[in-house]
Amino acid sequence: MLAKSLRSKLETLGWYARRPEFYPELFRKLLKAPLRSATHYRRDKELGREWCASVVTSRELLFTELGLPDRAVPVSELHADVWREAKLAVEACPIKMGGPADVTVLYHLARHLPARRCIETGVASGWSTLALLLAMRESGGGKLVSIDMPYAKLDNDPYVGCAVPQRLRGGTWTLIRNSDRGALEPALRELGVIDLAHYDSDKSYDGRMYAYEGLWRALRPRGLLMSDDVEDNLAFRDFCAKIGRKGWVLEKSPGTYAGVLAK
């Protein structure tokens, strides 16, 4: 087991070594690694889940408080043909990436605003990307900038966003293949003030706090920040406290949660 773990770490280092553009991210991980053990991460997740379970609310209440209809029709029903096409593309992909976020909530939040300037961190197969592009198309267009750090050793670069049909890409969608720390600030400068941000990338506490700060500053008044997997640690709770705002926490599936903040 130890030999397997060491081999995996060496393969990861080799992957980074061949990609100088990601050296800053590698150095950050190396500096952070001695400070946090697997036990720490497990404890962080336990605390995160306990907090999420204590404050979880319903999708209906979130929508009511934001002024949306309390029943959200699944985006897979509203755009059945496109969603079916995307599902086939993902099933045909030879590399399996992360699962989808709460795309129905994301879609309806984007339609409600309506969102025309959006940013997301973390793409993988591109389900959240597809939901945002469909919502923006319904609202008359806009600009989506997506940031995605390639998975080390997985060689998934050619398949990132495979759920998104070519006809929906065009000039609406820009994909930046870099880490949050390497790409977030330039992307926000390009977009200027944003309507909606979706966070689904670096799951660490410090990674979340770094990105939340930048995304929140860029949001327009009444803009929305949605973050996936907030049960991983207490970053979403602490950020809500820091800015003095009450966020909504939604249960996606047993033990997994998404958070929403309105500016």
C-alpha positions, 0 to 999 in steps of 0.5 A: 500500500505504501509503495502504491501511494509513493508511486502515485505521488511520483506520477503526480509530480511527473505530470506537473513537471511536464507542465510548467504553467502549473508550477505555481499550483504544484508549489502551493500544494507542496507547501500545504501538504505537510500542514494538513493530514488525511485525519484533518480533512476527514474531521473538516468534512465531519464538521462541515456536514454537521453544520450543513445538516443543522441549517439546511433549507428547502429549494422551495424556500430558497426560490420563494425568498428570491422571488422565483416560482416555488417549483423548479422544472428540471432543466433536463425536462425544459431542454430534453433534446439537448440534455439527451444529446449531452448525456450520450456525449458524457457516456461516450467519454472514455474518462469519467470526471466529477458528477453534476452540481445542482444544475436545475437550481443553477439554471433557474437562478441564472434565468431569474436574474437574468444572468448575462455575465457569469463565471464558473470554477470547475467544469469537468464534463460540463453539466453546470456549463451547459445549464448556464449556457442554456439559461443565458440563451433563453435570456438573450445571450451573454458571456460565460467564463469557465476555469478548469484545472486539468486533473493530474495524471488523468489526461482529461483535457480534450474531454473537459466540457464534453456535455456542451454541444458545439452549437452552444459554444460559439462566442458565448463561452470561454474556457480557461485551463488553469487553476483558480489562483492562476486564472480567477483574477484575469477572468474577473478583470475581463468580465468586470461586474458579474451577475452570477458565480458558480464555484465547484473547483478547489475543495480546500478551505483556503482555496474556497476562501480565496475564490469566494472573496474575489467572486463576491467582490465582482458580483453586482448588487443582487447577484448570486454566488452558488457553491457546490459541495459546501459540506467539505469544510466550514469555509462557506459558513465562515465566509457567510459570517465574514460578510454578514450574510445569511446563505441558503444551504440545499441538500443535493443528495444524502450528505451532500450540499450546495450553498447560495448567497445573494449580494 
